C-alpha cells in the first residue's frame, strides 16, 4: 500500500471531525505504519508466524485462523490478505488481518484469558455510555457491542473484534456492527 487517504466523519454534514472519528483514523494509521515497518526487510521485527509461534494467549488456538476466509471477505468487503500479523502481549494476543481491497480495511481480533471477571470488567468500563453500549444475544456465552466493536466471552476466553480502516468510511455503522457480529460468531464457534 503506497498511499493512505484519510477521510474524517462529519457531524450532520458540517465537516467537523468527531473525536471518535479522529481516534479511529489515528488508530488505523498507527496499525498501518506498524504493519509496514514489520514487513520491511530493512527495519522492524518480522511478523510472527502464528503457525510456528503458538497462540500466546492461553487458548492453544491459532487466533489468526479462527475466522474462515468467506466470513472475512464479507466483513472486510474484499478478500483478506494471506499475511496475518500476530502481536503477542502479556497473556493476550492480537491478530491483525488486512483486506486486499483499496481502500484498506482491517480486522483486529484480540483474544485473552480472564473469563467472566475480565469480560465483566470490560463491560463495566463501557456500559455506562448508553448510546454506544448494547448487550448481544446468541454469540458465545455472553457478548456486547460498544459502537461497532464486539466483545464476546467463550468459556474462560474473552475476544474483542474491531473492524477499521478507510474502506468503512462509506459503510453505515449498523452494517459495520453486523459484520463485526458475524466475525464474533465465527470466533465463538472456533473457540467453543
N, C-alpha and C positions, 0 to 999 in steps of 0.2 A: 504494500500500500504506500504510494508515494505522497498522497495528499489527503488531508482530512478537512472536510468542510463542516464547520460548526454553525448550527442554526439554533438560536435560543427560542424557547417558548415565549408566547406573548400573553399578556393579560388583556382579555377582551379586545384583541386587535390593536392595542395601543403600542405594541413594540417594546414593552417593558419586560425584561427578563426576570422571571421569578427566581427566588433563592434556590428552590428545588431544581429548576432547570439548570441554573449555573452550577450547582453542586454535581448534578449528573454529568454535565458536559465536562467538568474538570475531572471527574472520576473516569470517564471514558478516555479522555486524553491521557491521563496517568497510566491506565492499563495498556493503551496502545503504545505509548512510549516505552513502558516496561517490556512489553512483548517484543517490540522492535529491538531493544537493547539485548534481550536474551537470545534472540535469533541471530544477532550479528556475529560473524565469525571472528571479529576483532575485539569485541567488548562484551561485558556482562557474562553471566553464567549461562550455560547451555540449558535448554528446557529439560526438566526431569521427565524421563520416560516412565509413565505410570505402570507399564507392564513389567519393568525390571526393578523399580524402586519401592514397590509396595504402596499401600494406601496411606500410611502415616496418620490415619485418623481413628485408629482403634477398631475399625469395622472389618478389616481384612478384605475390603472390596475395592476394586479399581473404580473410583468415582467418575473418572473421565469416560468410562464406557457404560455407565448406568442408563443413559438415555439413548434409545435407538435413533439411528440417523433420520428415519422418516418423521419422528417427533421433533427432532432438532430442526429439520428443514421447515416444518410447519411453524415452529416457534420463531426461528431466525428470519424467515422469509426467503431464504435461499439455502442451498446445501451447506453443511458445515465443512470447515477446513479439516483435512485429516490430521493436522497437527493439533495437539491438545497440550495446554500448559498446566502442569500440576504444581501448585505453590503449597508448600507444607509449613504450617505454623506449629505452635506448641499444642498438640492434641487435635488440631483440626487441619483439614486440607481444603484448598480451593482449586477447582478445575475451571479454567477459562477456555471457552470454545468460541472461536470466531466464525462468522459466515464467510462464504466465498464471494458474496454479492458486493456490489458497490451502489450505495453507501454501506458501510460496515455495520454489522450487528454482533453483539457479544452476549454470551450466556456466562454468568458466574454462578457456580454451584459450590457452596461451602458446606462441608459435612464434618461433624464433630461429635464427640461424646457429650454426656451430661444428662441425658434422659429428660424426664419430666421436669426436674428442677431447672435445668438450663432453658428448656422450652418456656416455662412459666416466667423465668427472669426476662427473656426476650419479649414475651407478650406484655409483661408489666411495663416495660420501657416504651411500648408503642400503643397500647390500647386506650390511653388517655387522650389520644388525638383522634377523636371520633370521625372526622371527615376522611381519614386515611385508613383507619383500622377496620377490619371486617373478619369475623370468625368464618371459617370454611368447613364444610362437612364433606365426607366421602373421600378424603385424601389422607392416607396414613392413619395413625392413631389419633391425631389431632392436627389442626392446621389453622393458620390465619394469614390474611393478606394485610400488607401495610403499603398502601399505594399500589404499585404494580409488583412489589416484592412478595414472595410467598415463603413462609416458614412452615415446615412440616416436621412432626415427631413420628418416628418409626422405631418402636422398641426403646432402646437406650440411645438412639441416634437422632440428632437434630440436623436438618438440612435447610439451607436458605437458598432460594432461587431468585436470580435477578437478571432481567434482560435489559440491555442498554445499547446505546450507540446511535449514530445519526440515522440509521435505517428506520428507527422507531419514531422519528420526528413526524412522519405522516400517518402513524398508527394511533388510533383512538386508545385512550387509557384503558377502557373496558376490554378491548380486543387484546391489548398487551397483557392485561391481567389474565385473560382466558388462556393465552399462550403460556404464561408462567405456570398456571394451574395444570395444564397438560404435561408440562415438564415435571412438575411436582408429583403428579400421579405416577409417571414413569419412574421417578426416583424412589418413591414409596414402594412401588412394586419390586424394583431391583434390590432395595434394602430389606424388604419383608421376607 
